[in-house]
Amino acid sequence: MSAFNSGSTPLPRGQTARLRITGAASALGAPHGGCAQAPGALRALLPERLRALGLGVEWAQTLRAATAPPDAAMQTMDERLAAAGAFARTLSDSLAAPGDGAFPFIVGGDHAVAIGTWRGLARRLGGAPGLIWVDAHLDSHTDATTHSGNIHGMPLAALLGEGAPALVDVPGPRLNPARVCIVGARDWENEEDERLARLGVRIFDMAEIHRRGLAAIFADALEIVRGEHGFGVSIDLDALDPLALPAVTCPAADGIAPRALADALLTLRGRDDFIALEIVEYRPDLDPRGHDAAWVAELAIAAIGPATCA
C-alpha cells in the first residue's frame, strides 16, 4: 500500500449526483491579485447553474491566502515561494482528508494552487492520477529558469518533481509524466520546452489543434491520461481565445474557442475514472458584466453535468 493511502477514502469514480466545490482564493503566484477574488465572485453562480441540472452541490469552503499577492520588489523569491508553498500545503491537506463520495471541483485562484489540488487528491487516492493541463502556457519553469519571476509559471514542473523545495515538497505523490499532457499551449520559453521533452510530457499546441481539431486532440489526451487512480482536468482560462474570454491574468492570442472547449469537455461526462476538475485564473475585476463568469459556468456544466444531459 502507498504511504499516502493510509486512512484515505477513495474518490468517486466518475460524476455522481453530488459535487463539492472548494475555493482556492490565492493569487500568490500571479503578478496581479485579481484572480484571488474569483471564488467569491463565482460563489453564487456556479452552484445555482449546477443545481439547475439536478445535481447536489455543496460549496464546502473557500481557503484564503494569509497574505496578499507579494510585490516582487519587496520580497525575495524564497519568501514568495514559501508563501505559495504554504498555501498549496493547506489546500493539499484539505483535499487529502477522507471524503464521502462527492466529486471535487476546485475553483482558483492562480494556477500555482494546482500544486495543492493534485498533490492532495493524489494523497486521498493513494497514487497520482493522470492529468490534462489545459493552458496557453507550459507552467514548467523553476525558480532557476523563470523569466518573469511569476510562481504560477512553475506548478506543473513542481507537480512533476522539479523546482524549489517549497513547491516540490508539498506532500503527495508526484505526477507520472507519461500520463500528463498539455492542451492549448502557444506561449512558452525554451527551458520549459526542454524540461517537458526530457520528462516525456506530451504537448498539444495550438498549431496542432488548428490542424487536427480539438475533438481529435482531446481524444488523444484521454488515451494518455487514463489509467490507475483515474484522471483529472486542470483548466487555466488563458487557454481560451482572449477575444472571446479576456478576463484572465495572462492572455495569449490565438486560443481555443470557448464553445469548442465546452464541446470537448462534454466527452468527460459519465466517465467512471474522471476524478476531479479545476478551473483557475478568472479575473472578475476585468469582467464587470459577468460575460466571462457565464463561460466559467458553461465549462463546468459541460465537464461535470449529468451524463443524461450530454
N, C-alpha and C positions, 0 to 999 in steps of 0.2 A: 504494500500500500504506500502511496506517495506520502511524504511528510506533510504535505499541505492538505491532505484529505482527512486528517484526524478530527473526528467530531463534526464533519461537514455534512450538509444536506445537499443532495444533487439539485441542480437547476431543472426547471421544467423542460421537457423535450418537445419543443415546438410551442406555438402560441396556445395559451389556454384562454378561458373566459375572463381571466384576471391579469391585470397589469400593475406593476409597482414602479412608479416614477421617482427617481432620485435626482434632485437638482444639484449641480456642482458649480456653485457661484464663485468661480475664481477666474481672474484674468492675470494671475501672477506670471504666466508665461508669455503674455502678449504685450505689444507696445502701447496699447490703449485699454482703458478699463471698461469700455462699453459692454463687452461680451459677458462680464460678470453679472450684468443686470438681466440677462436672458431668462434664467429660470423664473425670476419674479414676473417678467413681462409675459411669459407663457403659462403661468401658474393656473389661470382660469381657462384659457383657450384649449390647451391640449386635452385635459380631462373631459371637457364638455364635448369636444368633437369625437373623442374615442368612445365616450359613453353613449353617444347617439347611435353607435353601431351595435349597441347591446353588450359592450364589454364592461366588466367591473374594473374600475380604475381607482387606485389609491396613489395620491402624491405623498409618498412616505415621509420625505424630509427634503430640506434644502441645506446642504452643507455650504458654509461660507468661509472664505479665506480670512485668516485672522488679521491680515494687513491688506492695504490697498495695493494695486499693481506697483511694484517698485520702480523708482526712477533710476535708470542705469547710471546716471551721473552722480547719484547719491549713495548707491550701494554697490558693493563688489559683486562680481559674478558668483563667487562662492556663497555670498549671502542670499542672492536671488535664487540660486539652485537649492539652497537649504529650505527656503520658504516654499518653493514649488514642490519640492520633495515631501515636505511635511504635510502639505495639503493632500498630495497623492496618497500618502500613507493613511490619512484619516478616511479618505474615500475608499481605499482598498479594504481597510478594516470593516467599514460599514457594509460593503458588498460581500465580504467573505463570511459574514455571520450566517448561521443556518437560516434557510428560507422556508416558505410554506407553499411553494409551487407557483407563485405569481411570476410573470415574465418581467425581467428587468429592462427598464428603459431609462437611460441616463441622459440628462439634458445639461450641457455645459453653457457657459464657461468656454475657456480657450482649450485648444487641443492637448495641452500638457496634462489636463485632467485624465486623459486616456490611460496614462501610466497607472493611476489608481483604479480606474474602471476594470481594465483587463487583467491586472495582477490580482485584484480582489475576487473577481469572478472565477479566475483560474484556481485560486485557493479553495473556493467553495466546491468547484468541480473535481478537484484532486488532480488537475493537469490542465495545460494550456489548450484553449480552443484554437481553431483556425480563425483567421481574421481578414475580412475585406475592408481595406482602408480607402475610403472614397475622398479624394483630396486633390487640389491643384498642385500641392507641394509634396515632397517626399518625406518631410519631417524626420530626416535621418542624419542630422548634424549631431555633433557633440560640442561640449564647451571648448574643445580644442580646434574645431573646424568651422564653427559658426561664423558667418559673415555679418549677420545683423545683431547678434547677441540675444536674440529672442528665444526663450526656452520652449515656446510652442513649436519651434522648428526641430526639437530633439526627441519627442516622445516615442516615435517608432524605433529609433536607434536604442533607446533605453529599454523598451519592451523586448528587444532582441538581445539585450545584454551588453550593449556598448555605450560608453559615455561616462559621465560623472557619477561617482558612488551615490550621491544624494538622490539621483533618479534611478539608477540601475538597481540599487539595493532596496527599493520598495518591495516588501515581502510578496512572494508569489512566484510560480513557475514562469520561466521565460517563454516567449513565443517561439515556435518552431518556424524558421524562415521558409521552409519548404511548404508551409501551409499558410503563408501570408501573401497577399497581393495588393497592389495599389491600383485604383481605377480613377482616371481623370487627370493624371499628372501632366503638367506643362510648364512648370517653373521650378527649377532646381539648380544646385551647384554641383560641380564635378565630384567633390568629396562625398556627397550623398550618393550619387550615382555609382561611384566606385565601391562604396561600402555595401550597398544593396546587391551589386553584381557579385561581389566576393561572397556574400552570405547566401545568395541564390534566391532573392525575393523577386517575384515576377512583377513588372511594371506594365500596365496597360495605359499608355499615354494617349493624349487627345488625337494625335495623328492616327493611331491605330483605331481609335473609336470612330473617327470620321471615315476611315477606310472600310471597316468591317461592320459598324453599327453597334450600339450599346447592348442590344439584346444578345448578340453573339459573344461580346466581351463578358457580359455578366454570367452567361452560361459557362464560359471557360473559368471565370473566377470561382464559381461554385465548385467546379471539379477540383480546383486547387485546395480550397479551404476545408472541404468536408472531410470528416474522419472522427477519430476518438475525441470525446469531450465536446463534440459539436462545433459550431462556428458562430461568430458574431459579425456585426457590421458597425463600423465607425464612420460617420459622415461629417466631414468638415464642409460647411456650406459654401466655402470658397471654391469647391469643385464645380459649382454651377456657374453658368454664364452671368457675369455681373450686370449685363444689360437687362437681364430678367430678374435677378435677385442680387441687388447691390449692397444690402445691409450686412456686410461681413467685415472682418478685421483686415484681411489681406486679399483683396480682389485680384484676380488674374484674368486677362482677356481670353476669349475663345473657350468657354467652358461648356459643360453639359447643360442641355436644356432641362429646366425643372420637370416638365412633363415626361421627357424621356427617362429621367431617373426614376420618377414615380412609377412609370410603366415597368421598368426593370425590377423595382422593389416588390411589385406585385407577385413576382415569382417566388418570393420568400414565404408567402402565406401558406400555412398548412405543413410546412417542412418540420418534421419532428426533431431535427437537430439544430434548428436556428435558436440560439440560446440567449441573445441579448442584442439590443440596439442602442447606439449612442449617436446623438446629434449635437454638434458644437459650433462655436464661432458666430452665432447670430448676434447682431448689434442692434438692439431695439432703439438706441439713440439715433440711428440712421433710418428708422422705419416709422415715421410719425403716423402714417395712415394704416399701419398693420398689414400692408400688402405682403411683405416677406414672411411675417409671422404666419399668415394663412398658408403659405407654401411649406413652412416647417410642419404644420399640422397635416397637410396633404401627404408629405413624405412619410410621416409617422403612420398615418392611416394606411398608406399603400403597403408598408412593410409589415405592420402588426395587426391589421384589421382581420376579422374572422375570414377563414378560407371560403366560406359560403358567399362572401361579398366580392370575391375576386372576379 
